[in-house]
């Protein structure tokens, strides 16, 4: 008897705590309205995929076949309006890296098909045709391309050194995703605030500064921050076809190199070899030996950075705050600590979670550091190898296929059909 | 001539490997069955609904952000941290669990002089709650979602003094479904999570059905 009675009381208690005031019996026959629950708008997702593939295909045609800067730029403007202002800069391929990484590290994380396509399609196009995605499809690239009015040259050495920054950013973003600290790339996207017409004050200032800088240093985000650009750079190095500066034969006038604001055109190697083969080989050997040292050094530094890196995670910050409050280091509560105290979670559980997270960041930091070390080592090797080059060629990794050099090249496609007379090729002149 | 051919061959091999890698990763993630953590609250897996959890379908079905009203502490950040202005989080009202009180903790300020629609008596900063007389002594409260900013003041009032029939939800015709929800990141009580797009709301009226 007693247990049954007890059960009833507790059941009653639940009901009472859920509903202090039961719904009245209406004498007037009142019927309550239903809750309005509009469905998510998924209609656009299909169109996004269509627009992405179409824009990529058009970009590849404009860059490789039609070779018109104006057409590429018009497509860029379309992408800025559609993917940027119309779709509010979301979904974007740059951020999709994080979803894919999250799906990789966390088996419970579902990655929608649209996101997978946004991740894969630009990379596949880069493998086939070069970075046509950067040229005319990416809305972040498009907004910078639109403001690049007076681009100046960045010294190539500075450019090379700064090009390590995107790799570090990519590593940090992957670490953040792996440890469950959120999507850094989306959080610090400088231009999405303009697309949505609203963002936090500091982000708008950051984006505004980027755009002002972008007037003189073309595409500052793409070159010195974009983490997806790192992957596109690697893919484009292997590209099957790539934009060529000249439609026919290069006359080595160097006009294209002046026109390129991205330092993405490699000059022909000088006639005389700058050093003997033996010296080059010895240096290459040394650098290859240096590679594991750099990786180990990076891994060590990464695991030393455990504490500051782990503060990326809100749980670690909360645990430190709570511990500080317990020790009387702070006065008052933050919203987070107040919410934590309102829940019944014991402090020890939070501390244990934070310790586990710190360990996770220690392990992740090691990988992160090793990755940075490996990339720096490979970059050093890349700088030290001198390929023999007879013409001005686009650097397949860093070239955005923007098409500026097409216009500046004095050699026109029709020259090939016409006989020598109009061709300023010295070799052919000599024949006459 | 020979060296360039060798280089091309290696490049082709590398390109093929990278393509296979991308295809592999995408295939693995796209075809993977989701083992999502069951909250046990949505109720779609009950035999009456076909017994199938929408989360067990392939990942391609998509997820959206939603906030769990059980966890929400009404801190007010939903109103300030959404990338949209005004926020995509709105107050929802489950009429089926409302007490239709005359003295409504969600509608009237605690120090209200009278129980009427006078602006000085209303708790809502944007007057987004409409009060309609039904029969003595019952009133119906309706949220004007055009005016609601998702601050949660009424939610706190209703859950403190009433049944808790007012609560915050992400309204999905407004939500742009960011990769990482800006409110989720700022939420102090960890109330935001991804839910399947086929079941995008965590309604309290579902819970009521479960209890009775």
HADDOCK unambig.tbl for C-alpha pairs under 7 A between the chains (distance, minus, plus):
assign (segid A and resid 18 and name CA) (segid B and resid 163 and name CA) 6.27 0.50 0.50
assign (segid A and resid 19 and name CA) (segid B and resid 163 and name CA) 4.63 0.50 0.50
assign (segid A and resid 20 and name CA) (segid B and resid 162 and name CA) 6.14 0.50 0.50
assign (segid A and resid 20 and name CA) (segid B and resid 163 and name CA) 5.47 0.50 0.50
assign (segid A and resid 21 and name CA) (segid B and resid 99 and name CA) 4.88 0.50 0.50
assign (segid A and resid 21 and name CA) (segid B and resid 162 and name CA) 6.88 0.50 0.50
assign (segid A and resid 21 and name CA) (segid B and resid 163 and name CA) 6.31 0.50 0.50
assign (segid A and resid 22 and name CA) (segid B and resid 99 and name CA) 5.57 0.50 0.50
assign (segid A and resid 23 and name CA) (segid B and resid 97 and name CA) 6.24 0.50 0.50
assign (segid A and resid 23 and name CA) (segid B and resid 98 and name CA) 5.98 0.50 0.50
assign (segid A and resid 23 and name CA) (segid B and resid 99 and name CA) 4.78 0.50 0.50
assign (segid A and resid 24 and name CA) (segid B and resid 99 and name CA) 6.58 0.50 0.50
assign (segid A and resid 32 and name CA) (segid B and resid 95 and name CA) 6.11 0.50 0.50
assign (segid A and resid 33 and name CA) (segid B and resid 95 and name CA) 6.98 0.50 0.50
assign (segid A and resid 35 and name CA) (segid B and resid 93 and name CA) 6.67 0.50 0.50
assign (segid A and resid 35 and name CA) (segid B and resid 94 and name CA) 6.12 0.50 0.50
assign (segid A and resid 38 and name CA) (segid B and resid 172 and name CA) 6.14 0.50 0.50
assign (segid A and resid 38 and name CA) (segid B and resid 173 and name CA) 5.82 0.50 0.50
assign (segid A and resid 39 and name CA) (segid B and resid 172 and name CA) 5.94 0.50 0.50
assign (segid A and resid 39 and name CA) (segid B and resid 173 and name CA) 6.37 0.50 0.50
assign (segid A and resid 40 and name CA) (segid B and resid 172 and name CA) 4.65 0.50 0.50
assign (segid A and resid 40 and name CA) (segid B and resid 173 and name CA) 5.47 0.50 0.50
assign (segid A and resid 40 and name CA) (segid B and resid 197 and name CA) 6.76 0.50 0.50
assign (segid A and resid 41 and name CA) (segid B and resid 173 and name CA) 6.11 0.50 0.50
assign (segid A and resid 90 and name CA) (segid B and resid 178 and name CA) 6.79 0.50 0.50
assign (segid A and resid 103 and name CA) (segid B and resid 29 and name CA) 6.54 0.50 0.50
assign (segid A and resid 108 and name CA) (segid B and resid 34 and name CA) 6.05 0.50 0.50
assign (segid A and resid 108 and name CA) (segid B and resid 35 and name CA) 5.33 0.50 0.50
assign (segid A and resid 108 and name CA) (segid B and resid 36 and name CA) 5.16 0.50 0.50
assign (segid A and resid 110 and name CA) (segid B and resid 34 and name CA) 6.44 0.50 0.50
assign (segid A and resid 110 and name CA) (segid B and resid 59 and name CA) 4.87 0.50 0.50
assign (segid A and resid 111 and name CA) (segid B and resid 29 and name CA) 6.52 0.50 0.50
assign (segid A and resid 111 and name CA) (segid B and resid 30 and name CA) 6.83 0.50 0.50
assign (segid A and resid 111 and name CA) (segid B and resid 59 and name CA) 5.80 0.50 0.50
assign (segid A and resid 111 and name CA) (segid B and resid 60 and name CA) 6.72 0.50 0.50
assign (segid A and resid 112 and name CA) (segid B and resid 59 and name CA) 5.73 0.50 0.50
assign (segid A and resid 112 and name CA) (segid B and resid 60 and name CA) 4.35 0.50 0.50
assign (segid A and resid 112 and name CA) (segid B and resid 61 and name CA) 6.54 0.50 0.50
assign (segid A and resid 112 and name CA) (segid B and resid 62 and name CA) 5.03 0.50 0.50
assign (segid A and resid 113 and name CA) (segid B and resid 30 and name CA) 6.29 0.50 0.50
assign (segid A and resid 113 and name CA) (segid B and resid 60 and name CA) 4.80 0.50 0.50
assign (segid A and resid 116 and name CA) (segid B and resid 26 and name CA) 6.11 0.50 0.50
assign (segid A and resid 120 and name CA) (segid B and resid 22 and name CA) 6.59 0.50 0.50
assign (segid A and resid 124 and name CA) (segid B and resid 19 and name CA) 6.90 0.50 0.50
assign (segid A and resid 127 and name CA) (segid B and resid 15 and name CA) 6.72 0.50 0.50
assign (segid A and resid 183 and name CA) (segid B and resid 180 and name CA) 6.12 0.50 0.50
assign (segid A and resid 186 and name CA) (segid B and resid 180 and name CA) 6.98 0.50 0.50
assign (segid A and resid 198 and name CA) (segid B and resid 83 and name CA) 6.80 0.50 0.50
assign (segid A and resid 199 and name CA) (segid B and resid 83 and name CA) 6.33 0.50 0.50
assign (segid A and resid 238 and name CA) (segid B and resid 11 and name CA) 6.02 0.50 0.50
assign (segid A and resid 238 and name CA) (segid B and resid 15 and name CA) 5.96 0.50 0.50
assign (segid A and resid 335 and name CA) (segid B and resid 188 and name CA) 6.49 0.50 0.50
assign (segid A and resid 336 and name CA) (segid B and resid 188 and name CA) 4.48 0.50 0.50
assign (segid A and resid 339 and name CA) (segid B and resid 73 and name CA) 6.85 0.50 0.50
assign (segid A and resid 339 and name CA) (segid B and resid 188 and name CA) 5.97 0.50 0.50
assign (segid A and resid 339 and name CA) (segid B and resid 189 and name CA) 5.78 0.50 0.50
assign (segid A and resid 340 and name CA) (segid B and resid 189 and name CA) 6.87 0.50 0.50
